[in-house]
């Protein structure tokens, strides 16, 4: 089954990762939250498409990262 997530939010507040300032600064990620989805984009190319995930799936992804 294909997820029919809405397009990436455009009129929302994008937040840059707190880790973006580490290293050479070329690996930056921004996230934006809506009531049902989380969008992720490359801060160096904000006009390009963003990836959207259902909020529960993104929360599980973050939990798994923290376990690593």
N, C-alpha and C positions, 0 to 999 in steps of 0.2 A: 504494500500500500504506500502511495506517495504522500508525503506531508504537504499540505497546501498552505504553508505558512504565508502570512502576508509579506509584502515587500518590506525591505529594511526601513526602519523608521527614519524620517527625514526631519521632522519638526520636534525632535527630542534632544535631550542633552547627552552628547557623547562624552564619555570619560576615558581618559588615557590610562593605561596600566601604570600602576605605581612602580613597576619594574622597568619602565621605558627609559629611564635615565641611566640604567646600568650598562656597562660595556661600551660599545661604540655608538649606541643610540640609534642604530639603524633597524632595530627589530621592535617596532612599536605597534601596539594593538589598542584599539578603542572599543568600548562596549556601550550599548544603549539598551535600556529596559523599557518594555511596554507591559501592560497588565498580563499578557499571555506569552510573550516571546522575549528573547534576548538576541540582539544583533551584534555582530562582531565585524570590524573592518580594519584595514591597514591604514594607520594614521598618515602615512606618507602618500596615500592615494585615496583620499576620502570620496572622490567622485566615482570610483569604481564600485562594483557591487559588493554588498555586505552579505555575510552568511547569517541566517536566522535560525534559531533553535527554539523549540517549546521550552518554557522556563523550567519545568521539572527535569527535562533531559539535560539542560545546561547545568542545573544544580548537581545532578548525578556525576556529570563530567568533572566539575570542580572538586567534588568529594573524592573522586578517584585520583585526581592529581595530588590532592593533599595527602593521600595514603602513600604515594610513591616516595 
